[in-house]
């Protein structure tokens, strides 16, 4: 019944969508950048919180700067902690946008009594500006997280679902999460996804590496009671946890396809699926944390089953790193998508580049000499399965450490046909 309702509801919105525009030009791969809003990492700045005019100016600068170096897609975080940087009937506006969760600032308060279309909707406005620059918009959602460890729960507004249905959540390491073992959690997330896909002209729904929380020392996850109540035939709690996430990914994928088949579903997982020391099919790495064993995210299964359209592993290590070699992992992920319909892009870390020596020793790292990002991009072009890359995150990238923006611009400009002339806003 739920599936039938979803299909019928989505069909009602078909006349509003129009034709899907193809933003990535033929022969040009995915060139992305993450725009993180959690804790005001990239946008808006803390100085622009609650100020629509400043927020718009900052986003224009970001989009112009990214476009100038050849970026053709943004991954825009609009749901960092079960809140919204867009107009939502289900979740409150984010305090990282307005200063107080659930309360629109004075410049937006008129929207309470007017149609949304007449007001400043940060997501809709950004989509319009990005599309005007021929850039895709991938909407980035965090599925389970409710708050950050440093966030006082008193800041969570009265209308938040966490206040209304506390039994849907559990706390771990001073943070609250939707309980992945409950059916209502998947239903809620799918409702959020359906709402966004129906109302906005986006090119993808995107999720990163935050599924089950990263392990915090010896703290145990508080889900044994849920496991006993709803084992669903499982006797191993670890297998049960993986199945919880598997079901969520499958149902999100189905929701997107039922609403608008042209919208993709992408995942940007932690860079290591599993170490070969515990699974011969894993990568030759020695990572202390893995997707499969610690985050309960079986990315390999999602690729195989066709639940996701692209995978964007976060390979934030240098070429030659002993415990997690960028080159080893790039080839491992390439092998995983080979023969499937899933596209492979690589998540890269310009935030790690350092212009000056910051350690007390005279030894330098690959991030302090030459340009590690440029070396990695050159390597990517030797692996046919890699058809794009994405940079984390926007503000560190646009500071141009070690001339990385110039390197990216030169690489992309050389690949374009005909060549575009990129002019950086600060030149």
Secondary structure, DSSP 8 states (H G I E B T S, - for coil): -HHHHHHHHHHTTHHHH------S-TT--EEEEEE--GGGSSSS-GGGTT-HHHHHHHHHHHHHHHHHTT--EEEEEEESSS-BSS--SSS-B-HHHHSSTT---TTTGGGGGS-GGGS--HHHHHHHHHHHTT-EEEEEE-SSB---TTS-GGGS-TTSHHHH-GGGEEEETTEEEE-TTSHHHHHHHHHHHHHHHHHS--SEEEE-S-SS----TT---S-HHHHHH--TT-S-HHHHHHHHHHHHHHHHHHHHHHH-TTSEEEE--BS-S-BTTT-TTSBS---SS-IIIII---HHHHHHHT--SEEEEE--S-TT-SSS-HHHHHHHHHHHHTTSS-EEEEEE-GGG--SS--SSSS---TTSSS-HHHHHHHHHTT-TTEEEEEES-HHHHHTTGGGHHHHHHHHHHHH-SS------TT-
